[in-house]
Amino acid sequence: MVRETGRRYRVRRDADRGAERSVARAGAEEVAATQTACGVLDLSGFARFDLAGPDAATWLGGRIAGRLPSVGRMTLAYLKGPPGRFATEMSVARTGDDTFILITAAVIRCYDRDFCCATCPPA
């Protein structure tokens, strides 16, 4: 609604409504393509850690609240800290039975790395 010196004008933009439908349709097509084919994940604001090795799933499963994702899937995981608290959160992508990609905010990269290394068994 736009007002001008005592008069009321209703702004109607049918062209914008068509554009909104086009954006929604494009978004739906992108989601469908990602589900059935491939997607791109921009990690410019995130840090990434590779976790792999014998019993990596057992180690990580004991550190998060919730379940590990299936192979080829990812989830948002909360890592357990002191009793009754969470230490951090990160996205966990499972690429194999005992291989994972851990994605966390770049600003807390060092904290998350140190937290995981402090509780990780020696290689």
N, C-alpha and C positions, 0 to 999 in steps of 0.2 A: 504494500500500500504506500503510495506516495502522496504527500499533502502539499498543496501550493495555495497560499493566501486564501484560506477559507474553502477552497475547492478540494474535492477528493478525486483522485485518479487511481484507477486500478491498473497496475502494470501487468500485462499478460504477454508472455513470450512463448508462443507455441513452438517456435523454432528451438528454444532451449529444452522444451519437453522432449522433442525428437532427439536432441543431443544426449539427454539423460538416458533415453532408451538405448541409444547406440552405445554409450559407455557401459551400461548394464549388460547389454548383449556381448560386448567385447570382453567384459570381465567374466561372464559365464563361459565363453568360449575358451578363455585362458585357463580357467579352473579345470574344465573338461580335458584340455590338452595336457595339463600337468598331471592329472590323475591317470591318464591313459598312455602318455608318452614321456615327456621330459619337461623339467622346469629349470629356471635359473634362480639361484639364491645369491643376492648381493650381500657380501660379507664385509663391506668396507668399514662398517662401524663395529665389527665384532672380532674377537680373537678365536682362533681355532686350535684345538689340540687333538692329536691322534692318540688313541689308546688302543693298544693291541698286545697280545701275548696270551700264553696259557692262563686260563682262569680269569681273564679280564672281565668276562660277564659276571662271574661269581663275585669278584672284588667290587665292581661297580654296582651290582645289584644289592650288595650289603651296605652301600653308602647312600643310596637314594631312597626317598619316601615314595613308594609306588612300585610299579613294575617296569622292567626294561622293555623297550620297544622290540617288536619282531624284526627280523632281518629285512632290510629295505624300507624301514619306517623310522620315524623320529618322534620324540616327545619332549615336553618341557619337564625337567626333573629338578627336584629340590634335594640338595645334598644335606645329609644330617650333620649337625654340629654337636655342641654340648647337649646333654639330655634335655629334651623339650624345646629345642631351638633348631633352626635351619642355619647352615653355614653360608650357603649360596644357592643360586639357581642357574641352570644352563640348559640349553637344548642338547639332546643326546640323539645322534643319528647312528643306527646300527647298520654297519656295512657287511658284517659277517658274524659267524657264531661268537668269536672273541675279538672282533675289531669294531671300534666305535670312533666317531668324530664328536668331540665335545665343543660346543659353540657357546661363547660367553661374551659379555660386554667388554669391549676393548679397555675401558677405563679400570676394570678390576681384573685384568688379565694376570698380573703378577700375583695377586691374592689367590685367585683360583688355581693357578699353577702351583703355588707353594702349598696350598691346602691339599691338593691331590697328591703331590709328591711326598708330603709328610706322612700320608696314610697308605701310600702305595708300597707293596712289598718290593724288596730289592730285585733287580733284573738278573 
